[in-house]
C-alpha cells in the first residue's frame, strides 16, 4: 500500500496551533515562516481514521460518547501486538490528554508544595503543569553519554527532597530521542520502590521508535512495581490525532487505580469526546500499515536533517534520534551565544523552533526542530539554515 507523505498540506486558516501561535510562541512573524516547533505532524491521519470520522459526520448526531468496550479492546490489542504488553481492559481509564492525566496524578498522589521529580532537559509541559498545580519541580539532570542521555540515579538519591512523592519519566525521551533500555527502566523503578515514590511513565512516543531501537513499556520491564506505576499513552503522536483530545491511563493495581480515578472524576477528566474516541479506535485497529510507512519516511528526514545541519551550520549537531520526530540540536559548537543562535533562527532562517531553555536544565544552547513534515520542507529549512549561518563556513 502506498502512502503519500511528500505532498505538503496547507494548514493555514484551519485553526492549527502550530501556525496560529507561531509568532507569539517562537518569535517568527514572517509570512513564509516554517513552523518546526509544536509536536504534531504535517501529514493527514490514516485513511481508516478519516473514514470512521466521515461516517460519524454523515450520521449527523454528535451527542455524548458512551460504551467504550470497543475502544478498550482496540487499545489492548495494540499494546499486545506492538509492544508485547498484555493489558487488561479494566486497567484503562480514558483522559482528555496525557497532560491532563499527569495533572490528575499530581493532585491525587502529592500534597500542595511537594516536590515532583523530572529528568531534565525534558518536555516543557511537565514543569508547567507541576507548578500550575502548586507543586515544586525537582530536576534531576541527565548525563550525555555516547550520544544519548542517561539518568543519574545516584545523584538524585543524594539530593532527593524528603517531600518528593512522584517521579515523571518521559519514555521514550522528549526532546532527546533516547529510548531507555529495560535495565534503565528497572533501575528507576527500583529507585522509586526503595523510596516509596509513585512512578509515572509518559509513553506517548512509544510507537515512534526507529529501526535499531526497541521501546519496552516500563510495566513490562519492571512488573514488580505495579503497585506504584502509572503509564500514560495516546494515539496523538503516533497517528497525528492531537486534536482528538484522548489518551489512555493504564494502571494495573486496583488501589492505585481507584485513587487516580477519584481525582480524575472530581476534575471531570475521565471521559472522552465522541470524535477522539472513534478516531483512536480506528487508528489502533487499522493504522499499523500507515505507521510503518511513516517511520520509514521519518527515518530519512532524520538522516537528511542531521547531515544538513552539520554541513550548513558548522559546529552544530543533532543528538542521535532513536525515537520521536524531534531533532534536539546543539549549537554550542558554533561558538555563538544562545541569543545570537535564536536570532538567526527566527529572523534569518524564519524557522519557528522550541528554544532549549524551555526544557529546563541542560537545554541552554539547544533548540528542538519538528521533522514530521514533507521532505521539501526539510530541504527548505536546511537551505535557510545555510544562509543564516553562512559566516561560519
N, C-alpha and C positions, 0 to 999 in steps of 0.2 A: 504494500500500500504506500502510495506517495503522499508526502506531506510538504506543503509549501511554506517554508519559514523565510524565504528570500524576499517575498513581496511585502514592502512596508505598508502598514495600515495607518491611515491618518486618524489620530485620536483627538486632534484639536477640536474643541467645540462639543465634546462628548462628556463633559464633566469629569475628565480624567485628572486626578490629583497631581499626577506626575507633571502635567503641563500647566494646570491652573495655579499650582503653588510654587512653580519653579523659581520665579523671580523672588518671592518672599523668602523661600527656604534655602536657595543656593546662591542668590545674588546675580543670576544670569537673566538679563532683561531683553537681550537681543531677540528679535522675532524668529531668527533661524537658530536659536539655542537648541542644543541637543540634551534632552533630559536623561541623564545616566545616574540618577540618584535613587528615588524611591524603588523598593524591591517588588515591582510587578513586571510582567513581560509585555512586549510589543506584539505578541502573537495571539491569534484567535484561539479560543478554547477548543478542545477536541470536538469533533463532529457529534458524538453521542450526547455530549452536554448541550450543544446548541439545539439538537433535535428534541431533546427532552424539554428544554425551556420553551421552544416554539410550540410544542404540544400543549404546554400549560397555558401559554398565551392564547392559543386558539380556543381553549376551553373557556377562558374569559372570566372565571371567578377566582379571586385572589384573597381568600379568607385565611384564617389561622391554620398553621400546619399542625397536623396530628398523626399519630400512628407511625412511629419511627422504626418499626421492626425491620423493614427492608433496608433502611439506612444502616442500622446496626449490623445487619448481615453483610452489607457491602463493605463496611469498614473492617470487620473481622476477616472477611475473605481477602481483602487487600493486604492486611498485615501478615496473614499466613503465607500468601503467595510471594510477596515481595521481600518480606523480612523474616520469615520463619518464626513468627511470633503468634502463638495460639492465644488470641484474645477472646474472652468470654463476652457475650453481648451485654450482660448486666454490669460489666466493668465500665461501660461507656456512659459519659454524660456530655450532652451537646453544650456548646458555648458559642456566643456571638463572635468569638475570635480567641486566638491564643493569648493576646494581651489582656483581654477581659478575664480569661481564666486565671492568669497569673495574679491579677488584682484580687480575685476571689481567694486564691491561695494565701496571699499576704494577709488578708483580713481574717481568714479562718484560723491560721496557724501562728500568728505572731501578735504581739501587743503593740500599741502605738509607741513609737520611738525606738523599737527594737531594730537590730541590725539584720540585713538580708545580704548574703554573700553573692557576689558576681565575679567571674573570672574575666578581667579586663586586659585588653580592649574587648568590648562586646556590644552587641545590639543596643543602640541608644535608648530604646523604649524600656529596657529593664530598669535603668536608673530613674527614668521619668516616672514610671508607674509606682516604683518603690517610694519615691519622695511624695508623689501625689497622695499616697495612702498613709502618709505620716510616719514612714519608717526611714531608717538610715541605710545608705548604700555602703557596704563594706567591700572594697575592691581587693581582690587577690590577683596581683599582676601575673600575667602569663609570661613564659620564657620562650624566646625563639631558639629552636634547636634544629639544625639541619633542614631549614626551610619550612618548618611547621611550628605550631605552638605546643607547649607542654604546660600542664598545671604544676605549680609548686606547692604541694600539699603540706610539706614540712614547714614552709614559711607561713602558710595560712594557719596551721595549728599553733604556731608560736604567737600569732597575732590575732587569734580569733576572739572577738569580744564575748564576754560572758552572756550577753543578752541575745546573741545571734540564734535564730531558730530555723532559718530557711537558707538553702543553697540553690541558686539558679544555675543550671548548666545548659549551655547552648550546644546541642549535639545533632548534626554537625555544627561547626562553629561559624557564626557570622560576626565579624566580617572576614575572618582569616581563611575560611575554606578548609580548615583542618577537620579530618574525620578521626574521632577518638577511637583508639583500639579497645578491644574487650578488656585488656589488662588495665588500661587507664580508667575505664568505666568502673571496673571492680574496685580499683583503688579509691576513687572518690566516693563510691557507695560505702565502702568500709569506713572511710573517714567520717561520713555522716552517721553511720550506725554507732561508732565509738563515742560520738559526741551528742547523740540524741537530736540530730538535725533532720528536718524534712528535706528530701532531695527532689527538686522539680526539674525534670528533663524536658526541655523545649526541643522537640524533634521535628519542627515544621519543615526543615530542609532535608529530611531523611531520604526522600526519593531522588533528590538531585545530586547523586554521587557518581563520579566518573569511573570509567574502567580503570582497574588497578587498585581501587579502594572499595571497602565494603562497610556500610553502616550497620552497626549492631545496636538494636534497641537496648537501652540501659536495663530494662526489665529482663531481657534475655541474658545479658552479660552478668547481672547480679540479682538473680531471683530471690536470694535470701533477704533482701531489704524491701520486700513488697509491702511491709507494714509502715514504711516511711517514704515510698516512692510514688510520685505523681508524674505521669507522662502527658505532654500536650502535643498534639499534631493537628494537621489540617490539610485539605486539598488545595489551599490557596496558592502556595508557592509552586507545588507540583503541576497544577493544571491551569494556573493563571485565573483563579477564582476569588481573589481578594475581595471583590465587590459583593460576593455572596454572603459574607459575614457568617461563616460557620466553621467550627473547629470541634475536635473531639478531645475530651479529657479522659484518660484511661487510668483507672485506679483499681488494682486487684483486691486490696484489703478493704473489707466491708466497713470497718470502723472509720478508717481514713476517708472512705468514700462518703459516708454519712456526714462527716464534719465538713467536707468540701461542699456537698450538695446543700447543706443548711445555709452556708454563706451565699452560695450562688442563687438559691431560691429567694433569700432575703434581698438580694441585689437585682432580682429579675434578670439573671444572666444564665438561665438554664433552658432556654428554648431557641429553636432555630427558625429562621424565616423560610417561607414556602420555597422561594426560588433557590436559595442557597442549599437547602436540604436536597431538593431534586437534582441540582447540579452536582453536588457531592456524590450522591448515589450513582448517577450516570457516569461520572468520571471514574470512580472506583471500579464499577462493573465493566466499563468499556474503553477506558482511556489508556491502557497499557501500551498498545502499538504506537500511539501518538507520543507517549512519554519516551519510549525507546528511541524514536526518531529525533525527538527534541534533544536528548542527551548527546547524541552523535553530533548534532548541529552546534550545540553549545560548546562541545569539546574543541571544535575547530575555532569558534570565536575566541575561546580562552587562549589557545595557542597563538592565533594571529595577533591578538591584543598584547600578550606578554612580549612577543618578539618585537612588535611595533613600538611599544613603549621603550624598550631597551635601545632601539635604533634611533628613535626620534627625540627622546629626552635622555641623553647620556647621563648615567648615574642613577636614574630611576629604575625601579624593579617591581615586578608584581610577585607577591608571595605565591608560591606554587599552590594551585587550586585543586584540591582533591574533591571538592564539592561546591555547591551553590553556583550561581551565575554572577557572583560579585567579586570583582578584581580589586583586592586590597593592595594598594600601590604605595610604595615607599619612595618619597622624593628626597630623602636626606642626602643621598649620594650625589645629588646635583650641586650641592654646596649652596643652594638658595635657602633663604629663610622661609618659614611656612606661609607668612603673609604674602610674599612675592609669588610663591607657587600658586596660592589660591587666586591671586590677582590675574596671573597668566591664564589659569583655567577658566575663570569667569569672564574676563574681558577679551583676551586674545583668542583663546580656543572656543569660547562661548559654549562650554560644556558644564552642565549642572551636575555636581557630584556631592557626595556626603563628605564633609571635612573630617579628618581623622580625630581631632579632639572631642568630637561629639560621642565617640565610642569609649571615652574615658582614658585612664592611664595607659600609656603605650601607644596612643593614637597620634601624638604630635608628629608632624611631618608626613603623615599618610593621608590618602584620600581613597574613597570607595567608589568604584565605577560599576554600573549595572550593564552586563553584556548580553542580556536577554533581548536582543533586537536583531534586525536583519544585518547580514554581513556588510551590506553597503553602508549602513550607519556606522559600523565599526571602522570601516575604511575612512569614512569622512572624519570621524573623531580622531583617528591617528594622523591624518593629514593636518588637522588643526593643531594637534599637539606638536607636530613637527614645526609648524610655523611659530607657535607660542614659545618654544624652547630652542629656536634656531641658533641663538647666540651661543649655545653650549656645544655646538658641533664644530 
